[in-house]
Every structure is written in structure tokens, then in C-alpha cells.
Amino acid sequence: MPTVSVIIPSYNHEAFIEECIQSVLNQTFQDFEIVITDDGSIDRTVQIIESFDDPRISLFKHPVNKGACLAANNCIVNSKGKYVAMLSSDDAWYPDKLDIQVKFLDAHPNIAAVFGRVDWVDESGKLIVANCFPFMNVFNEKNKNRFEWLGYFFSKGNCLCHPSSLVRRECYTEVGLLNPAMASIPDLDFWVRICLKYDIAILDKEVIRFRRMNDESNASGNTCRTQIRSRLEYRQILNHYLRIIDPDEFLLIFPETVQYGRITAETIPYFLGRIAIDTGIDFRMVWGLDVIFGLLQKESAARALEVNCDFTYLDFIRLAAACDVFGISNILTTQFERRSSFRIFLSASKRYLTEIYLIIKGRN
């Protein structure tokens, strides 16, 4: 059995797949297998993969495109290594990536997954060093314990680079595979599920050349479609936090929630809702209101909220009206401004027509 299973879901990356695979073969740590699932590529990706003559490479081919998560999951279930390393087919590792991370996990049995730092490269492979690049430091977070990570993921989002990771196989057994209904942030969904049970770590060492496409065509590219989909996926990810039932553990994740009252196992969803609302981010606020509304449908929970948090049905009604999650005030303001502008236009038009009428009448 190999120590590491390198999984590569590939799709239409004929320009990058050779460099990707070669970066694995060039690793200083050589006890690995490479499991690739091509997700219905229509370019030369498969032919390039098949040109490699190495018995450690296994290739599965989807006849049609099914989605990156299904391709990655197929790699995982058909792999055997003690550790699992995800690599996107347009990225490339530095030669000592596996060696450093295997040694770390071997020495730290309490850590479920280890990550590394990132060098961003553009479509041509050139290092991105411009200070104006908005994502330059997105993966430069400091190490945290699992409770701090959960708080960060809830309020701020993802800051871990999936292709820089090395994950213990039992994590997939314990928390499940990637969610195939997600495409923008399935890795964040996986990190939350891991941190609900295990600690993770980031090594202060660049381990990957992480590619950014010029047209933002990466799965995580900053496009309108990705932003829309990410909001839906994020709301589903927040639901994982509803599995927390220990008030002491909850306070380790969200110590600031003491301002809202005494926390009990039954009322934890209320405190989650208040934190989500406090972020001021539309989709989090909607989720928070939905969670509190659902909790109030249980009479026992409603009584507990009144006793422990001084929060009643009327308080929720006022809170819901104060959270303008759908931007109604902006819509009404815009409508008022348009009506006012139209009235001014009509008034000006009337004066103008009157002046013309008087001029014409005077000439006659």
C-alpha cells in the first residue's frame, strides 16, 4: 500500500496536465500512487495522461462531464494510500511538498490535515507578484485550533488551499467525501466537517504553484455565476454548525455570544442566528433569521429563549424588520427618487411648453 494517494480530477487542461503530473513524479518523496479521473474532457487531456508510462498512475474516464467533486470522489474511493493529496489538473507542486507534509503528519498524529503556502501563477506560468492582485494573501492565515478555525469559517469564509493539503484517509471515512452538489466551495464544506472533529495545521512553506486563469475560468474564479452559486453553497455549509450541541464547545468557537444570554444545548441555534445576523452579509443574515424562526416554532425553545436570553416572539418580529436582507429600503428609495425626478421633469416640461405657447401666441 502506498503512503500517499495523489488524486487528480482533470477536465480540459491539455495545456497544464503534463506539468501537473510531472510535478508529482518529480517529488523527493516517491512512495505514492497517482489516481486520475478525467471528467469528460473534449481536448487532448486524456491522450497526454496516457502518454505517461508509470505503473503508479491509474486513469479513470467519465464519458461525459459530471462535475469536479464526483471526479475527485471517484479518485478517493479507488485509492489506497494512508494519506490523500488533492491536486488540480492545472496546478503543480514543488518537489519537496509530499516529503515535508508526510513527515509532519507522521510526527503529529493529532493533526488530521496539513496545508502549505501558495505561489500564485498566471495562465502562462509566470509568478504573480503584483500588490494589486486581490487574492495575494487569501491563503496566508496563521495557524489556529479547530475551534478558532470554525469561528473563522463561519464569519469570513475559506482561506485554505485544497491542492496544498495532505489529509489522513480516515477523515473521509469519518466525515464523508466532497459534496457533489457543490462546485464553488466544496472544500470549505469539507474543512468545516473536519474541524468539527479534528485539528488541522498550515506549514509556513510554499508547496504549490497555484494557477489563476486570465478569464477567471477556475472553479473558484471571481465571476458573477460563481458568486451567486457560492452564496447558496455557503448557506448549506452553515447548517453544519447546527450539529454543535455542547454549550462549552460552542463558547470556544463563539466566545462573543455571551452578550446574548445564557447558552443551553436547546438554544444554540439562536446564538448561531445572532452571530450570522451580526456579520451584516445578506445570505448569512437570511440564514440566521431562518434558524431563529425555526427555533421559535418549538414552544419549549421559545420559553427557554425568553427565560435565558430575554428574547420573545415580538423581539424576533422587530429583528426581522430591522434586518433589510432584501434591500427593500434601497428599492423604495430608488423608486421615490425616480418619482421625484419624474415630477420635476413634468414640472419643467410644463413650464417649457407654457413659454413656447406664449411665444407663439405673442407672434400671432
C-alpha positions in Angstrom: 0.0 0.0 0.0 1.5 3.4 -0.9 1.9 6.0 1.8 0.3 8.8 -0.3 -2.6 8.7 -2.8 -2.3 11.7 -5.2 -5.8 12.3 -6.6 -6.2 14.4 -9.8 -9.6 15.2 -11.2 -8.9 16.5 -14.7 -11.0 18.4 -17.2 -10.0 20.1 -20.5 -6.5 21.0 -19.2 -4.3 19.9 -22.1 -2.1 22.9 -21.6 -1.3 22.1 -18.0 -1.8 18.4 -17.3 1.7 17.3 -18.3 3.3 19.8 -15.9 0.8 18.8 -13.2 1.6 15.0 -13.4 5.4 15.6 -13.8 5.4 17.7 -10.7 4.2 14.6 -8.8 6.7 12.3 -10.5 9.5 14.8 -9.5 8.7 14.6 -5.8 11.6 13.8 -3.5 9.2 11.5 -1.6 8.4 8.7 -4.0 6.1 6.3 -2.1 2.9 7.3 -3.9 0.2 6.4 -6.3 -1.5 8.8 -8.8 -5.2 8.3 -9.3 -6.7 10.4 -12.1 -10.3 10.7 -13.1 -10.9 12.6 -16.3 -14.3 14.2 -16.2 -15.2 14.0 -19.9 -12.5 16.2 -21.4 -13.0 17.0 -25.1 -9.5 18.2 -25.7 -6.2 16.2 -25.6 -6.1 15.9 -21.8 -6.6 12.1 -21.9 -4.1 11.5 -24.6 -1.4 13.4 -22.7 -2.2 11.5 -19.5 -2.0 8.2 -21.3 1.4 9.1 -22.7 3.0 8.7 -19.2 4.5 5.3 -18.7 4.5 4.8 -15.0 2.7 1.9 -13.2 1.8 4.1 -10.3 -0.6 6.0 -12.5 -4.2 4.9 -12.7 -6.7 6.6 -15.1 -10.5 6.5 -14.9 -12.5 8.2 -17.6 -16.0 9.7 -17.3 -17.7 9.5 -20.8 -19.4 12.9 -20.1 -18.7 15.8 -17.7 -20.2 15.0 -14.3 -18.6 17.6 -12.0 -15.3 18.0 -10.3 -16.4 16.6 -6.9 -17.7 13.4 -8.4 -14.4 13.0 -10.3 -12.4 13.7 -7.1 -14.5 11.3 -5.1 -14.0 8.6 -7.7 -10.3 9.1 -7.2 -10.5 8.8 -3.5 -12.6 5.6 -3.4 -10.3 4.0 -5.9 -7.1 4.9 -3.9 -5.4 3.1 -1.1 -2.8 5.4 0.5 -2.6 6.3 4.2 -2.7 9.9 3.2 -4.6 11.7 0.4 -3.3 14.6 -1.5 -5.6 16.5 -3.9 -4.0 18.2 -6.9 -5.9 20.2 -9.5 -5.0 19.4 -13.1 -3.9 23.0 -13.8 -1.6 23.3 -10.8 1.9 22.0 -9.9 3.7 21.1 -6.7 7.2 22.0 -5.7 9.5 18.9 -5.4 9.6 18.7 -1.6 5.8 19.1 -1.0 5.0 15.5 -0.1 8.2 14.9 1.8 7.6 17.8 4.2 4.0 17.1 4.8 4.3 13.3 5.2 7.0 13.9 7.9 4.7 16.4 9.6 1.7 14.1 9.8 3.8 11.2 10.9 5.1 13.3 13.7 1.7 14.8 14.7 -0.9 12.1 15.0 -3.4 14.6 16.4 -3.5 16.6 13.2 -6.0 15.5 10.6 -4.8 17.6 7.6 -1.8 19.7 6.8 -1.6 22.6 4.3 1.1 24.7 2.8 1.6 28.2 1.4 0.9 29.2 -2.2 2.8 30.8 -5.0 0.2 32.3 -7.4 1.0 31.9 -11.2 -0.9 33.2 -14.2 -2.1 31.2 -17.2 1.4 31.3 -18.7 3.0 30.0 -15.5 4.6 33.3 -14.6 4.6 34.2 -10.8 2.0 36.8 -9.8 3.7 39.3 -7.6 1.6 42.5 -8.2 0.5 44.0 -4.9 -2.8 44.9 -6.6 -3.7 41.2 -7.1 -6.8 41.0 -4.7 -6.2 37.3 -3.7 -2.5 37.5 -3.0 -2.8 37.0 0.8 -6.0 35.0 0.9 -4.2 31.8 1.9 -1.8 33.5 4.4 -3.7 32.9 7.6 -1.9 31.9 10.8 -2.4 28.6 12.5 -5.4 28.1 14.7 -7.0 25.4 16.8 -10.1 23.7 15.4 -12.5 26.0 17.4 -10.8 29.1 16.1 -11.0 27.7 12.5 -14.7 27.0 12.9 -15.3 30.6 14.0 -13.3 31.9 11.1 -15.0 29.8 8.5 -18.5 30.8 9.8 -17.9 34.6 9.7 -15.2 35.0 7.0 -15.1 32.1 4.7 -12.4 29.9 3.1 -8.7 30.6 3.4 -7.2 27.1 2.9 -5.8 25.9 -0.5 -7.2 22.4 -1.2 -4.4 21.4 -3.6 -1.8 22.3 -1.0 -3.2 19.8 1.5 -2.4 16.3 2.8 -5.3 14.6 4.5 -5.5 11.4 6.6 -7.6 8.9 4.9 -9.8 8.3 8.0 -11.1 11.8 7.6 -13.1 10.8 4.6 -14.4 7.8 6.4 -15.4 9.8 9.4 -16.8 13.0 7.8 -17.6 11.9 4.3 -16.4 12.7 0.8 -16.8 16.0 -1.1 -20.4 17.1 -1.7 -21.1 16.6 -5.5 -23.9 19.2 -5.4 -21.3 21.9 -4.8 -18.9 23.4 -7.3 -17.6 26.7 -5.9 -16.7 25.9 -2.2 -16.9 22.2 -1.7 -13.5 22.3 0.0 -14.8 24.8 2.7 -17.7 22.4 3.3 -15.1 19.6 3.9 -12.9 21.7 6.2 -15.9 22.6 8.4 -16.8 19.0 8.7 -13.2 18.1 9.6 -12.8 20.8 12.1 -15.9 19.8 13.9 -13.9 16.7 14.9 -10.2 17.3 14.3 -7.4 19.8 14.3 -5.5 21.0 11.2 -2.3 22.8 10.6 -0.6 25.1 8.0 3.1 24.9 7.3 4.9 28.2 6.6 6.3 26.9 3.3 5.3 27.4 -0.3 4.4 23.9 -1.7 2.4 24.7 -4.8 2.2 26.8 -7.9 -1.5 27.7 -7.9 -2.8 28.9 -11.2 -5.2 31.8 -11.8 -6.8 31.8 -15.2 -6.9 35.1 -17.0 -10.6 34.8 -17.7 -11.4 33.6 -14.2 -12.5 30.2 -15.5 -11.2 28.4 -12.4 -13.9 26.7 -10.4 -13.3 29.4 -7.8 -12.9 32.2 -10.3 -14.3 35.6 -9.4 -17.3 35.6 -11.8 -20.9 36.5 -11.3 -22.1 32.9 -11.7 -19.5 31.7 -9.1 -20.6 34.4 -6.6 -24.2 33.5 -7.0 -23.5 29.8 -6.5 -21.2 30.4 -3.6 -23.9 32.1 -1.6 -26.2 29.2 -2.0 -23.5 26.7 -1.1 -22.3 28.8 1.9 -25.8 28.7 3.4 -25.8 24.9 3.2 -22.3 24.9 4.9 -23.6 27.0 7.8 -26.1 24.2 8.5 -23.2 22.0 9.8 -22.9 24.3 12.8 -26.4 23.3 13.9 -24.8 19.9 14.9 -23.0 21.6 17.8 -24.8 20.6 21.0 -22.2 21.2 23.7 -22.5 24.8 25.1 -18.9 24.7 26.4 -17.6 23.7 23.0 -19.8 26.3 21.4 -18.3 29.1 23.6 -14.8 28.0 22.5 -15.9 28.7 18.9 -18.0 31.8 19.5 -17.0 33.4 22.8 -18.6 36.7 21.8 -22.1 35.2 22.1 -22.3 35.6 25.9 -23.7 39.1 25.2 -27.0 37.5 24.1 -27.7 35.5 27.2 -27.1 32.1 28.8 -26.4 29.3 26.3 -28.0 25.9 26.5 -28.0 23.0 24.2 -31.5 23.8 23.1 -30.9 27.4 22.3 -27.5 27.2 20.5 -29.3 27.8 17.1 -30.5 31.1 18.4 -26.9 32.2 19.1 -25.8 31.0 15.7 -28.5 33.1 14.2 -27.5 36.2 16.1 -23.8 35.8 15.0 -24.9 35.3 11.4 -27.0 38.4 11.5 -24.2 40.4 13.1 -22.0 39.8 10.1 -24.2 42.1 8.0 -23.8 39.8 5.0 -27.0 39.2 3.2 -27.0 35.4 2.8 -25.7 34.9 6.4 -28.4 37.2 7.7 -31.1 35.3 5.9 -29.8 32.1 7.2 -29.7 33.5 10.7 -33.3 34.7 10.6 -34.4 31.4 9.2 -32.7 29.5 12.0 -34.2 31.6 14.8 -37.6 31.5 13.1 -37.4 27.7 13.1 -36.4 27.5 16.7 -39.3 29.7 17.7 -41.7 27.1 16.3 -40.9 24.9 19.3 -42.7 26.1 22.4 -40.1 24.8 24.8 -37.3 26.6 22.9 -39.4 29.8 22.8 -39.8 29.6 26.6 -36.1 28.9 27.0 -35.2 32.0 24.9 -37.4 34.2 27.0 -36.0 32.9 30.3 -32.3 32.7 29.3 -32.0 35.4 26.7 -34.9 37.8 27.3 -35.9 37.2 23.7 -39.6 36.9 22.7 -41.7 36.4 19.6 -42.1 40.2 19.4 -38.3 40.7 19.6 -38.0 38.4 16.6 -40.6 40.4 14.7 -38.7 43.6 15.4 -35.4 42.0 14.5 -36.8 40.7 11.2 -38.0 44.1 10.2 -34.6 45.7 11.2 -32.6 43.3 9.0 -33.2 44.6 5.5 -31.7 41.4 3.9 -33.6 42.0 0.6 -32.5 45.7 0.2 -36.1 46.9 0.4 -35.1 50.3 1.7 -32.8 50.9 -1.3 -35.6 49.8 -3.7 -38.1 52.2 -2.1 -35.5 55.0 -2.0 -34.8 54.4 -5.7 -38.5 54.4 -6.6 -39.0 57.6 -4.6 -36.1 59.3 -6.3 -37.4 58.2 -9.7 -40.9 59.5 -9.0 -39.4 62.8 -7.7 -37.3 63.1 -10.8 -40.3 62.4 -13.0 -42.3 65.1 -11.1 -39.5 67.6 -11.6 -39.3 66.6 -15.3 -43.1 67.1 -15.7 -43.0 70.4 -14.0 -40.1 71.6 -16.1 -41.8 70.3 -19.2 -45.0 72.2 -18.3 -43.1 75.5 -17.8 -41.2 75.0 -21.1 -44.4 74.3 -23.1 -46.1 77.2 -21.5 -43.2 79.5 -22.5 -43.4 78.2 -26.1 -47.1 78.7 -26.2 -46.8 82.3 -25.0 -44.0 83.0 -27.5 -46.1 81.6 -30.4 -49.2 83.5 -29.2 -47.2 86.7 -29.0 -46.1 86.3 -32.6 -49.6 85.9 -33.7 
